[in-house]
Amino acid sequence: MDILGFLALALAVLGSILSTVSRFARADQRLARVERKLDLIIEHLDLRQEHPRMDELAALVLEGKKIQAIKLYRETTGVGLKEAKEAVERLG
């Protein structure tokens, strides 16, 4: 294969990769918008999601054990660090 053929193949592969990355980025943005909208709907309807270990979580918050509360929240809900931190701060 000559150098021009190799370069053309490399550019085609790179273009395909960039296109895929762009689609994932757009999908992530759309998902984030949907999640924000769902959060607003849940808040507007004043719906609360019960957590199985809420009493234990509330006790940790009252004791000032914020890090342990965040860890427990993440374990019981499966959310990320940011979401758990925000939820625990709302409790405190």
C-alpha positions as CSV (number, residue, x, y, z in Angstrom):
1,M,0.0,0.0,0.0
2,D,1.4,3.4,-0.9
3,I,1.6,6.3,1.5
4,L,-1.4,8.1,0.0
5,G,-3.6,5.0,0.4
6,F,-2.4,4.7,4.0
7,L,-3.1,8.3,4.7
8,A,-6.6,8.1,3.1
9,L,-7.4,5.0,5.2
10,A,-6.1,6.7,8.4
11,L,-8.2,9.8,7.7
12,A,-11.3,7.7,7.1
13,V,-10.8,5.9,10.4
14,L,-10.2,9.1,12.2
15,G,-13.3,10.7,10.7
16,S,-15.4,7.7,11.8
17,I,-14.1,7.9,15.3
18,L,-14.7,11.6,15.6
19,S,-18.2,11.1,14.2
20,T,-18.9,8.5,16.9
21,V,-17.6,10.6,19.7
22,S,-19.7,13.5,18.5
23,R,-22.8,11.3,18.6
24,F,-22.1,10.2,22.1
25,A,-21.6,13.8,23.2
26,R,-24.9,14.8,21.8
27,A,-26.6,11.8,23.4
28,D,-25.1,12.7,26.7
29,Q,-26.4,16.3,26.4
30,R,-29.9,15.0,25.5
31,L,-29.9,12.6,28.4
32,A,-28.8,15.4,30.8
33,R,-31.7,17.6,29.5
34,V,-34.2,14.8,30.0
35,E,-32.9,14.2,33.6
36,R,-33.2,17.9,34.4
37,K,-36.8,17.9,33.1
38,L,-37.7,14.8,35.1
39,D,-36.2,16.4,38.2
40,L,-38.3,19.5,37.7
41,I,-41.5,17.4,37.2
42,I,-40.7,15.3,40.3
43,E,-40.1,18.5,42.3
44,H,-43.2,20.2,41.0
45,L,-45.4,17.2,41.9
46,D,-43.7,17.1,45.3
47,L,-42.9,13.4,44.9
48,R,-40.4,11.9,47.3
49,Q,-38.5,8.7,46.7
50,E,-38.2,6.6,49.8
51,H,-34.8,5.2,50.6
52,P,-34.6,2.0,52.6
53,R,-32.0,3.4,55.0
54,M,-33.3,6.9,55.4
55,D,-33.3,6.8,59.2
56,E,-29.7,5.9,59.3
57,L,-28.9,8.5,56.7
58,A,-30.7,11.2,58.7
59,A,-28.9,10.2,61.8
60,L,-25.5,10.6,60.1
61,V,-26.5,14.0,58.9
62,L,-27.6,15.1,62.3
63,E,-24.3,13.8,63.8
64,G,-22.4,15.9,61.3
65,K,-21.0,12.9,59.5
66,K,-21.5,14.2,56.1
67,I,-19.0,12.0,54.3
68,Q,-20.4,8.9,55.7
69,A,-23.9,10.1,54.8
70,I,-22.8,10.7,51.2
71,K,-21.3,7.2,51.0
72,L,-24.4,5.6,52.4
73,Y,-26.6,7.6,50.0
74,R,-24.5,6.5,47.1
75,E,-24.6,2.8,48.2
76,T,-28.4,2.8,48.6
77,T,-29.3,4.8,45.5
78,G,-26.5,4.2,43.0
79,V,-26.1,7.8,42.2
80,G,-22.9,9.6,41.5
81,L,-20.9,11.6,44.0
82,K,-22.2,15.0,42.9
83,E,-25.9,13.9,43.2
84,A,-25.3,12.3,46.6
85,K,-23.5,15.3,47.9
86,E,-26.4,17.6,46.8
87,A,-29.0,15.2,48.3
88,V,-27.2,15.1,51.6
89,E,-26.8,18.9,51.7
90,R,-30.6,19.2,51.1
91,L,-31.2,16.9,54.2
92,G,-28.9,19.0,56.4
